[in-house]
Amino acid sequence: YCLPTLPVEGEKLQANAIYHPMVNNAVSNDIFLHEKSFLVTGSNMSGKTSFIRTIGLNLLSAKVINTCFAQHFSINLNTRIFSSIHNADNLQESKSYFLQESLRIKEMIDQAAKPLCLFLLDEPFKGTNTQERIAICRSVLSALAENGNIVLVSTHDLELCKFVEDKYDLYYFSEIIQNDQLLFDYKLKPGMSTQRNAIKILELIHYPAAIVSDAHRFFSL
């Protein structure tokens, strides 16, 4: 563990060997943000959401108990935390998943005009079609990253990366397939993911071979 420190000039966030204290045998990672925010891609179960939560939890623990689960953690402790992770629909209020998430992110947009915000978003706007989702994400992520705010966002939409890389540093998590098993190292890497494992997961859990082969064939078109 360490005590939180203030960032040096020109630095938004630095964490060395940071980890999630509620994950058994957690793998630690480093992150260093200067002018830009953070966008992470990667396949299912590779660690994207856990890492975003790790940063939020460590800022919270820095604020509350002046202690962080890392070798080094520097951020302005006046930074406020806002998250949009695992939203749910509300049948009693007749609000769909997409509407609930949109309302939550609208609250973030309203706060973004003030500096010193940390926004955590996990696969935003996944409740709508791909084309509109990318268009909305591009505009929303650009707006949230203004005023020196820090945005940590995960996405499966690789197409989104090229539209926001002027304001976001790109990172990814990856895996290898060995002996018909998916093996994850949970290490954060710079750049953009090129791996996809959704169809492979269906194969590993014994979906009918005809469905798997048809999905592979359609995917390769």
N, C-alpha and C positions, 0 to 999 in steps of 0.2 A: 504494500500500500504506500501511498504518498500523501503529502499535503498539497492542495491546489495552489498554483501560483498564477500571477498575472501574465498575460502574453506580452512579448516584446512588441515594439512598434512595427506595424505592417503584418502582424500575425493574428489570425482569427482564433485558431485552435491548434494545439499540439498535444498529442498523447503518445506516450511510449509504453509498450507492453501493457496496454489497457485490456481488461477482460470483464466478463459478466460474472459477478460473485455468486449467482444462483445457478450457474451451469457447471455441472460436475466436470472436472478436468478441462476447464475452459481453455481454448487456444487464445493467446494474446495477440494483439495487432498494434500497428503504429498508424497514426494519421497526422498529417501536417497540412493545414489550410492557411494560405496567405490571403489573396484577394478574392478567390473563388469559393463557391460552395462545393458540395460533394454529391455525386450521383454514382450509384453502384448497380451493376448488372450481375447476372449469374443465374445458374440453373436452380431448379427447385431444391430446397433443403441445403443449399450451399452455405448459408450463414448471413444473408443480406439483412433480414429483419432483426436477427439477434444482434448484429453489429450496431445498427441504428439505435436499438434499445440500449445497448451498452453505453453509448455516448450520453444519451439522455439520463440514464440512471446515474452515471458518474457525475454529471453536472448537478443532479439533485442531491447526491450524497455530499458533494463539495459544499453546497449551500447549507445543508442541514447539519452535518457532523464534521465539516472541514476535513474530510478524508476521501481519497479516491482509490479505486482498485486498479492501480497502474504503477509503473515506475516513475512516470512524470505525467502531469496533467495541468495544462495552462489554458485558461479561458477567463474572460471577464465574468466575475461571479454575479454581476447585476443582470446577466443574460437571462431572459425569461424563456420558459420551455412551453412549446405547443406541439401536440402530436395528433396525427391522424393515422392510427394503426388499428386494424381489426375493428372497423366500424360495423354496425349491424343495422338491418332494417327495423322499422317499428310499425307493425300492423295496426296497433291501436290508434296510432296517429296518422295512418295511411301514408307513411313515408317509406319509399323504396330505399334499397341500399345506396343507390346512386344519389338520391336526394339527401339522405342523411350525411353522406360523405361530402357532398357539395356544400351543405350548410356548415359543416365543421371547417372545411377549408376556407369558406368565406370569412369565418371568424379570424382565421390566420391572416387573410388578405387585409382585413380591417386593422389588425395589429401591426402589419408590416410597415406602415408609415412611420412607426416609432422604431428607433434603432435598438440594438441589443436583444434580438429574438433568436431563439434556436427552434427551427421548424423541423419536425420529424415526420416524414410521409412514406408510407409503405405502399407501393404499387398504386399510386393515386388514379382515381377515375376508372378503375378496372370494371366498373359496372356498366360501361357503355361500349359502343363499337370502337374498333381500333383506330379508324381514321379520325373520328371526333376526339377520341382520348388523346392522341398525339397532339392534335391542334390545341386542345385545352391545356394539356400539360406544359406545352411550350410556353404559352402565354402566362400561365399561373406560376410556373417555376421561375420565369424571368422576373415577374413582379415580386415574388417573395424574396429573391436574392438581392433586392435593392437595399439601400441605406445601411450597408455593412452587416446585414443579418446573415445568419448561418443557416443553410438548408441542407439537410441530409435526406436523400430520397433514394428509394430503390425502385427498379422497374424491370419488366421483362421486355419492354419495347426498345429494342436496339436501335430502331429507326429514330427514336427520340434524341439519341446522344448527339448527333450532328447538329441538331437545332439549338442545343443549350450549352455546347462546349465552350462558348465564349464567356459563360458565367459559372461553369461547373467543371471541377476536376473529375475525370472519369476513373473509376476503379471497378474491379470485378472479383468474384469468387469463382472457383472452378472445382472440377472433380475428375477422377479417372475411373474407367470401368475395368475391373479385374476379376476374373473368375465369376463372371455374371453378377458382380456386385458393384454398386456405386460407392466409391471411396472418396471422402472429402478431407481436405487438409485444413479448411476453414481459415486460410491465410489470405489476407487482402493483397491484391495485386494492382498495379497501375494499368490503365487502359480499359478496353471494352471486351466483354465476354464474347466468344464466338461459339461456345458450346450450347447444345440443347439436349435435354435428357427426358423430356416428357414422354415421348413415345417409348423410349427405352424402359422407363419405369413401368409402363403398361405391360411390356414384354416380361419384365422381371417378376411381376405379380401374376403372370400367367393369364393375361387376356388371350382370347382365341387368336391363333396364329393368323387367320384370315384378316381379322381386324387390324392387327399390328402391321402386317405386310401391306395392306391397303393404305394405311396411314402413312407409312414410309414412302410408298409410291406416289401418293398425292403430294406429300411434302417436298419431294424432289422435282416436281413439275416446274 
